[in-house]
Amino acid sequence: MQIPSLSNTYMTQTKLEYENQAGRVDGFKEALDGAMAKNDDKALKSACMEFESYFLYMMFKEMRRTVDVKNSLFYSHTEEIFKGLLDEEYGKSLARAGGIGLADMMYCQLKTEQKAAANDFE
């Protein structure tokens, strides 16, 4: 016996998650392009931290996928959603606390590229 609404719910949730991911990537690209164009150090640093936050979230999400809980007796789709939101908050919190250094490396490299581009226009 198949329950159509359950499979539709899962597909809708998966589609929304994909659209959210694509939106975050597009938002990062817009923030980065804007910061580079305006030569805004604070916005550039913020965009780099946002990227590191997203990277950490994806890392936590993939690490959690390695644990097979879907075949568990106590598996719940609600718990899976909660853990996804928790992973996202872990990523944000870790990035704000200094992260793993990815934001700093990106900022230094992008700042160097920004200075080189400014020198080319002179």
C-alpha positions in Angstrom: 0.0 0.0 0.0 1.5 3.3 -1.1 0.5 6.6 0.5 0.7 9.2 -2.2 0.7 12.2 0.1 3.7 11.0 1.9 5.8 10.6 -1.2 4.6 14.0 -2.5 5.5 15.6 0.8 9.0 14.1 0.6 9.5 15.3 -3.0 8.2 18.8 -2.1 10.6 19.0 0.8 13.5 17.8 -1.3 12.7 20.3 -4.0 12.5 23.1 -1.5 15.8 22.1 0.0 17.4 22.2 -3.5 15.9 25.6 -4.2 17.2 26.9 -0.8 20.7 25.6 -1.5 20.7 27.2 -5.0 19.4 30.5 -3.4 22.2 30.5 -0.9 24.8 30.0 -3.5 23.3 32.7 -5.7 23.2 35.0 -2.7 26.8 34.4 -1.9 27.8 35.2 -5.5 25.8 38.4 -5.4 27.3 39.5 -2.1 30.8 38.7 -3.3 30.4 40.5 -6.6 29.0 43.5 -4.8 31.8 43.6 -2.3 34.4 43.3 -5.0 32.9 46.0 -7.1 32.5 48.5 -4.3 35.9 47.6 -2.7 34.1 47.1 0.6 36.3 45.1 3.0 33.6 44.5 5.6 31.2 43.1 3.0 33.9 41.0 1.5 34.8 39.5 4.9 31.1 38.9 5.5 30.6 37.1 2.2 33.7 34.9 2.9 32.3 34.0 6.4 28.9 33.2 4.8 30.6 30.8 2.4 32.6 29.1 5.2 29.3 28.8 7.1 27.7 27.1 4.1 30.7 24.9 3.6 30.7 23.7 7.2 26.9 23.1 7.0 27.3 20.9 4.0 30.2 19.1 5.7 28.1 18.3 8.8 25.2 17.3 6.6 27.3 14.8 4.6 29.0 13.5 7.8 25.5 12.8 9.3 24.5 11.0 6.1 27.2 8.4 6.7 25.2 7.1 9.8 22.4 4.9 8.6 19.5 5.9 10.9 16.7 5.5 8.3 16.6 1.8 9.0 16.4 2.4 12.7 13.4 1.6 14.7 13.2 5.2 16.0 13.7 7.0 12.7 11.5 10.1 12.2 11.4 12.5 9.3 10.8 15.4 11.8 14.1 14.5 13.6 15.9 14.5 10.2 14.6 18.1 9.5 15.6 19.2 13.0 19.1 17.8 12.6 19.4 19.5 9.3 18.6 22.9 10.9 20.9 22.1 13.7 23.8 21.4 11.3 23.1 24.7 9.6 23.3 26.5 13.0 26.5 24.6 13.8 28.0 25.9 10.6 27.0 29.5 11.3 28.2 29.3 14.9 31.5 27.7 14.0 32.2 30.3 11.2 31.4 33.2 13.6 33.8 31.7 16.2 36.7 31.7 13.7 35.9 28.6 11.7 38.5 26.4 10.1 40.3 29.3 8.4 38.6 29.0 5.1 37.0 32.5 5.3 40.4 34.1 6.2 42.1 32.4 3.3 39.4 33.4 0.8 39.4 37.0 2.1 43.2 37.3 1.7 43.2 35.8 -1.8 40.2 37.9 -2.9 41.7 41.1 -1.4 44.9 40.4 -3.3 43.0 39.9 -6.5 41.0 43.1 -5.9 44.2 45.1 -5.4 45.6 43.7 -8.6 42.5 44.5 -10.5 42.6 48.1 -9.1 46.2 48.4 -10.2 45.3 47.3 -13.8 42.9 50.2 -14.1 45.5 52.8 -13.1 
